[in-house]
């Protein structure tokens, strides 16, 4: 690991450090692990330098000092000062390395330790706390056999997730490869597949109706994230009280979220993807008119063709909410 203060006028290169408090920092690095929506540009100098380190063509200290200096140089004036960490992590595969870059807030803290009177307080001016909100910017980069994977897991507190700020994007030299609309499509598909797979938990095993309820839930959320998807699936199942049912739904959904590469992401709902279904209108020769959501066809509304060309239309509802006489504006008045 290496650590530099960034945001000051003068940059002071620091030497590589012995890893201290490894468990604490590993947990912070885990907090930065999100599904990627960014990918390196081919000519990214950050990518190229880390690849050289992974191939032992450049030493970690020299490369990290250069990257930290660049990060500090590009650091805009309105951004808070902080500590910029670079970690090199090994894995179970000797050919794979992971590089973690974290811009961390300084926080003032007070530590209590046992003095002679048992109440000694010591002021810590530059402290790092176990709070995700203390992480300003972060990314994870995986390098296999000396070549960086294109996908970059990145987050930036200064921007509405899942976006990152312009200077962080420029420093990494990455581009966005998954839009909010793409993420919404993936989220909706994850929910649909979960409900199909677990239809035994749905009222009347009605997947179409449950899916409509889940989409309505997502449409009304300010952000879509893992918890929003869980809430949508549980609502589709009429919020079951049985803990084993809730856990089964959540486990199935978690697998779908991982497969859709949505882990750790938060994004705004897309009105087009989550729009209400169009209304279908039917008028019969007997003067009967029906209007219903097109998505309900086959679920709450079932149509069966008759040999003579007619149809039997069956409507299944839990509750009739309106039943009244209305005037027919098309009839001529005397």
Secondary structure, 3 states (H helix, E strand, C coil): CEEEEECCCCCCCCCCCCCCCHHHHHHHHHHCCCCCCEEECCCCHHHHHHHHHHCCCCCHHHHHHHHHHHHHHHCCCCCCCEEEEEEEEECCCCCEEEEEEEEECCEEEEEEECCCCCCEEEEEEEECCCCHHHEEEEEEEEEECCEECCEEEEEECCCCCCCCCHHHHHHHCEEECCCHHHHHHHHHHHHHHHHHHCHHHCHHHCHHHHHHHHHHHHHCCCCECHHHHHHHHHHHCCCCCCHHHHHHHHHHHHHHHHHCCCCCCCECCCCCCCCCCCEEEEECCCCCEEEEEHHHECCCEEEEECCCCCEEEEECCCCCCCCCCCCCCCCCCC
